[in-house]
Amino acid sequence: MTEPTVSIKQAVNDSQLLAELRATISKVSLDDGLTRIVQILKRISEHYDWLGIYLVKDDSLVLTAYAGEGETEHVRIPIGQGICGLAAKQAETIIVPDVNKDPRYLMCFPSTRSEIVVPIQGTRGEVIGEIDIDSNRLSAFTKHDQNVLEQAATILGKYLETRRFSPVYSKT
């Protein structure tokens, strides 16, 4: 019998990760659930050097949980400002291969070289938060990272809604 291809193995690993996320957060408080989620997501890749979850409060993103080098000075980011604020405003994932070449980037850590920001949306399509990941490697994030993180963001969106989290921000 032949070994499964890498893509099949990866699909199984991705499914296991997403199942682990669902199981982990199914019966815990919001704060505990978000803390556990950042730990799980950070663990899946050696190039995820800092990972945070921001939630929308009023017209800003507020850092609610993180795993990595330490807390960033950017614990509150206005919607529309920086990569994080832009991803929230546009409701689209943004990948920055080289943060030093992007004038929108708000520096968190001098060692950061690339970033991915994935919006977390509620069931009505509104942005209620986001996953922000920094890497100390250039061009660290792939389409695979984007796909898995967008699936994780969907799980998070449902989780936040079951915990009755509702943002105040509206794109109108």
LINNOR-V365062 format. One record per run of one state. SS is the DSSP state (hx for helix, st for strand, lp for the rest). FROM is the first residue (numbers start at 0). LEN is the number of residues. If there is no record, write none. Layout:
BEGIN
ss->SS from->FROM len->LEN
ss->SS from->FROM len->LEN
END
This chain:
BEGIN
ss->lp from->0 len->5
ss->hx from->5 len->20
ss->lp from->25 len->4
ss->hx from->29 len->14
ss->lp from->43 len->6
ss->st from->49 len->8
ss->lp from->57 len->2
ss->st from->59 len->9
ss->lp from->68 len->7
ss->st from->75 len->3
ss->lp from->78 len->3
ss->hx from->81 len->9
ss->lp from->90 len->3
ss->st from->93 len->3
ss->lp from->96 len->2
ss->hx from->98 len->3
ss->lp from->101 len->12
ss->st from->113 len->8
ss->lp from->121 len->5
ss->st from->126 len->9
ss->lp from->135 len->7
ss->hx from->142 len->20
ss->lp from->162 len->10
END
